[in-house]
Amino acid sequence: MSNKSSSANETRGDSVCERNAVRLQDYIHMHGMLCHPATAQRTLNSFDGTILFMPFDYLLEEEAVDCIASSSVDFGCHDFTGVTVFMYYLLVICSFTGLSTLLKQTKFLVGREENEEMQPPKNNETSREVQYVAEHNKNLQVHRSVLNYVKERSGSKLIRLKRRFEYDFGGIAKLSVMMLHFYSEDTGLLHLVEVYQIKNPAVRKFVGTLLFLWHWTRFRFHQLLQKSKPGQSEKATRKRMKMD
């Protein structure tokens, strides 16, 4: 038990050290969708908590499950925790955001550290209560239900806003996005919540298909892993029986 806890503490310590090595400028370049692979790797590694990529109209999905008064919503279809550098650059290319930045068509609007103080939740709060709104596009919002999902997904009780970023990608992309970094006070995890609005229908469909395929591939991979585990245990049992 002590070995496991010490290894977990070492892993968390390594993660914190990596995160401390990431500068605000590194996040600005990464979120601007045009950065060096080493910067992409370093910044993505700093998010050891939950990562959500959400369209601005994600509330329509809440209506479908009738969770107006509920405080718990499953945003699993927008959960990209563990996103890789390969997936990052695939989004850079397929969303045309990298091209927008390369051609100097991207507007960098907000990129700053926040000093938000934790406030205890109110008893009358609902999943639809707006917690954060983009300063340059009021359609980009983060509701209470999103924060609840992040906390439940990561086992955190207290999270606070640590950084805020906003961009307008021009050209073919026609994409507005708000990125919020949340820090768990009790677990020490760093989370990322992105809310975006794609105004180009073709790009919106293309990106939606890409994200769906990523989720489907990951789901199938986990299924195959689960199916392989029982088989492995049976083989191990048979080997032990033969040895006996």
C-alpha positions in Angstrom: 0.0 0.0 0.0 2.8 2.4 0.9 4.6 1.7 -2.4 1.4 2.4 -4.3 0.7 5.7 -2.5 4.3 6.8 -2.8 4.3 6.1 -6.6 1.0 8.0 -6.9 2.5 10.9 -5.1 5.6 10.8 -7.3 3.4 10.8 -10.4 1.4 13.8 -9.1 4.6 15.5 -8.2 6.0 15.0 -11.7 2.8 16.4 -13.1 2.9 19.5 -10.9 6.5 20.1 -11.9 5.6 19.8 -15.6 2.7 22.2 -15.1 4.9 24.7 -13.3 7.3 24.7 -16.3 4.5 25.8 -18.6 4.3 29.5 -19.1 1.2 31.6 -20.0 2.8 32.3 -23.4 3.0 28.5 -24.0 -0.8 28.2 -23.4 -1.4 31.2 -25.7 0.5 29.5 -28.6 -1.1 26.1 -28.0 -4.6 27.5 -27.9 -3.8 29.6 -30.9 -3.5 26.3 -32.7 0.0 26.9 -34.1 2.9 25.9 -31.8 6.0 23.7 -31.7 5.3 20.0 -30.9 7.3 20.2 -27.7 5.1 23.1 -26.6 2.0 21.1 -27.5 3.2 18.1 -25.6 4.2 20.2 -22.5 0.9 22.0 -22.3 -1.3 19.0 -22.9 0.6 17.0 -20.3 -0.2 19.8 -17.8 -3.9 18.9 -18.0 -4.0 16.0 -15.6 -7.7 16.4 -14.9 -10.7 16.5 -17.2 -10.7 17.9 -20.8 -14.0 19.0 -22.4 -14.5 20.2 -26.0 -18.1 21.5 -26.3 -20.2 23.3 -29.0 -21.9 26.4 -27.8 -25.3 24.7 -28.1 -24.5 21.8 -25.8 -27.5 22.7 -23.7 -29.8 21.2 -26.4 -28.5 17.8 -25.2 -29.5 18.6 -21.7 -33.0 19.3 -22.9 -33.1 15.9 -24.4 -32.5 14.2 -21.1 -34.8 16.6 -19.2 -32.3 17.8 -16.6 -33.5 21.3 -16.0 -33.5 20.9 -12.3 -30.7 18.3 -12.1 -27.3 19.1 -10.9 -25.7 16.1 -12.6 -25.3 15.8 -16.4 -23.3 13.3 -18.3 -21.1 15.2 -20.8 -19.2 12.0 -21.8 -19.7 12.7 -25.5 -17.6 15.9 -25.1 -15.0 14.4 -22.8 -11.6 14.2 -24.4 -9.5 13.6 -21.3 -6.1 12.2 -22.3 -6.1 13.9 -25.8 -2.8 13.3 -27.5 -0.5 15.5 -29.5 -1.5 13.6 -32.7 -5.2 14.4 -32.0 -4.2 18.1 -31.3 -2.5 18.5 -34.7 -5.4 16.6 -36.4 -7.7 19.3 -35.0 -5.3 22.0 -36.0 -5.5 20.8 -39.6 -9.1 19.7 -39.9 -10.6 22.8 -38.2 -8.5 25.1 -40.4 -7.6 27.1 -37.2 -3.9 26.5 -37.7 -4.2 27.9 -41.2 -6.1 30.9 -39.9 -3.2 31.6 -37.4 -0.6 31.0 -40.0 -2.2 33.5 -42.4 -2.6 36.0 -39.5 -6.4 35.8 -39.7 -6.8 34.8 -36.0 -7.8 37.4 -33.4 -6.2 36.8 -30.0 -8.8 38.4 -27.6 -8.1 37.2 -24.1 -5.2 35.4 -22.4 -4.7 35.9 -18.7 -4.3 34.4 -15.3 -7.4 34.6 -13.1 -7.5 35.0 -9.3 -10.9 33.7 -8.6 -11.9 33.0 -5.0 -13.8 29.8 -4.2 -17.4 30.4 -3.2 -19.7 27.7 -1.6 -22.5 26.5 -3.9 -26.0 27.9 -3.3 -28.9 25.6 -2.5 -31.0 26.9 -5.3 -28.4 26.5 -8.0 -29.5 24.4 -11.1 -27.6 22.8 -13.9 -28.6 25.7 -16.2 -27.2 28.5 -14.1 -24.6 30.3 -16.1 -21.2 30.4 -14.4 -19.0 31.9 -17.1 -19.6 33.9 -20.3 -17.1 34.8 -22.9 -16.3 38.5 -23.0 -16.3 38.8 -26.8 -19.0 36.2 -27.8 -22.0 35.9 -25.4 -23.0 32.6 -27.1 -20.1 30.9 -25.4 -21.1 30.0 -21.9 -20.2 27.4 -19.2 -23.1 26.3 -17.0 -23.2 24.8 -13.5 -23.8 21.3 -14.9 -20.4 21.4 -16.7 -18.5 22.2 -13.5 -20.4 19.5 -11.7 -19.4 17.0 -14.3 -15.7 18.1 -14.0 -15.8 17.6 -10.3 -17.6 14.2 -10.4 -15.3 13.0 -13.2 -12.1 13.9 -11.3 -13.2 13.3 -7.8 -12.8 17.0 -6.9 -15.0 19.0 -4.5 -13.6 22.5 -5.0 -12.5 23.9 -8.3 -11.7 27.5 -9.3 -11.0 29.3 -12.5 -7.3 29.7 -13.1 -6.9 31.0 -16.7 -9.1 32.4 -19.4 -8.5 32.5 -23.2 -10.6 33.7 -26.1 -9.9 33.6 -29.8 -11.7 34.4 -33.1 -10.3 32.2 -36.0 -11.0 33.8 -39.4 -10.7 32.6 -42.9 -12.3 29.2 -43.7 -12.5 28.3 -40.0 -14.9 31.0 -38.9 -14.6 29.7 -35.3 -15.0 31.5 -32.0 -13.8 29.8 -28.8 -13.4 30.3 -25.1 -10.9 28.1 -23.2 -11.1 28.0 -19.4 -8.5 26.3 -17.1 -9.9 25.1 -13.8 -7.8 24.0 -10.8 -8.9 21.5 -8.2 -8.0 22.8 -4.7 -8.3 19.4 -3.1 -6.9 17.1 -5.7 -4.3 19.4 -7.3 -5.6 18.6 -10.8 -5.8 21.0 -13.8 -8.8 20.8 -16.1 -9.6 22.3 -19.5 -13.1 23.3 -20.7 -13.4 24.6 -24.3 -16.7 26.0 -25.7 -16.7 26.8 -29.4 -19.0 28.2 -32.1 -18.2 27.2 -35.8 -20.0 29.5 -38.2 -18.9 27.6 -41.3 -21.4 24.7 -41.8 -18.9 22.5 -43.7 -16.2 22.9 -41.1 -18.7 22.3 -38.3 -19.8 19.0 -39.9 -16.2 18.0 -40.6 -15.0 18.7 -37.1 -18.1 17.0 -35.6 -17.4 13.9 -37.6 -13.7 13.9 -36.5 -14.6 14.2 -32.9 -17.2 11.4 -33.2 -14.7 9.1 -34.8 -12.2 9.8 -32.1 -14.8 8.9 -29.4 -15.9 5.8 -31.3 -12.3 4.6 -31.8 -11.6 5.1 -28.1 -14.8 3.3 -27.1 -14.0 0.3 -29.3 -10.5 0.2 -28.0 -11.8 0.0 -24.4 -14.2 -2.7 -25.4 -11.4 -4.8 -26.9 -9.4 -4.3 -23.7 -12.2 -5.5 -21.5 -12.8 -8.5 -23.7 -9.1 -9.4 -23.6 -8.8 -9.3 -19.8 -11.1 -12.3 -19.1 -9.3 -14.4 -21.7 -5.9 -13.5 -20.2 -7.1 -14.5 -16.7 -8.4 -17.8 -18.0 -5.1 -18.6 -19.7 -3.3 -17.7 -16.5 -5.6 -20.1 -14.5 -5.0 -22.9 -17.0 -1.2 -22.5 -16.7 -1.4 -22.6 -12.9 -3.5 -25.8 -13.1 -1.0 -27.5 -15.4 1.9 -26.5 -13.1 0.0 -28.0 -10.1 
